[in-house]
């Protein structure tokens, strides 16, 4: 279920976008063009490993995932910026198998 009531929280995982303790979005997979892919931690924002993303606040590094909608996340299919690429992104899934639909 998507909650967009608080802009400081990720509408999918409900973790803070500004708290230093938030290392990652909890949704580690994304359904792109009908197939599941591991999400990228690659940042188009120019940050290096262990630095916080300037837009969504996660700590850049392996095993950490941008909050969906961050303009610094790369699409795992085409490797372009995920929110502007033309791939069909439909769902997010976490390690427990919980699935949420990506808001339009």
N, C-alpha and C positions, 0 to 999 in steps of 0.2 A: 504494500500500500504506500502511495506517495503522499508525503506531508510537506506542503510548501508554506506553512504558517510562519516559520521563523527563517529568514534569509541567512542566519548565521549557522544553520544546521543543513547538512546534506539531506535533500528531500527523500533519499532512498535509504541510507543507513542510519540517519538521524544523529550522526556524530558531528561535533563542532568543526566549523571551517576556520576557527580562530584560536582555539585552545592549543597551547603548546604540546599537550599530551596526546593529541590526535595524530597518529602516525599514518593512518590510511583509511580509505573507504573499505567497508567490509565486503563489498561485492567484487570478487576477484575474476569473474568471467562475464563475458558479454556475448549475446547472440547477434551475429553480423551475417547478413545475407543467408539466413537459415541455418548457420553452423555456430557452435559454441567455441569461443576463443578465450585464452587467458588474456586479461587486460594488461596493457603496457604501463610501466612506471616511467618510461621515457618522457622527458619534459621539454616542450618547445619554448618554455619560458627562459631558457638559458641557465637554469639552476643546475648545480652539480649534486652528486650523491651526498646525502645527509643534510641538505639545505631544504628549507620549507618552500613549497610551491607558492609563488607570489599571488596566484589567483585562488586556489582552493585550500591552501594551508597544510596539505599533507607533507610528510617528510619524504623527499625523493630517495628512492632506493629499491633494490629487489625485494619483492614481497609486499610492497606498498603500492596502493592504487589511488589515482586521482578520484575525487568525487565526480560522479558523472555530470557532464555539462561544463567541465573545466576546459578552457581553450588550449591548455597545455598538454592534453592527453593525445597520444597517437592512436589511430585506428589500428587494431592488430591485423586487419586484412590488407588495407591499402597503404598504411603507414603515414597517411596525411592527418591533419588535425581532425579529431573524431567528430566534433560537433559541426564541422563544415564539409566533411567528405560526403560523397553521394552514396555511400554504402547504406544498406537498410539495417538499422540498429533497432531491435525490438524488446529485448529483455536483459536483465542483469541477474546473476546467480552468485550466491555466496558458498563458502566451503561446506555449509550444512545442507545445501540443496534448496534453500529458500530462493524463490524466483519472484522478481517484480517486473512489471511491464514498464518500459521507458515511456515517460510522458511525452506527448506530442507537443 
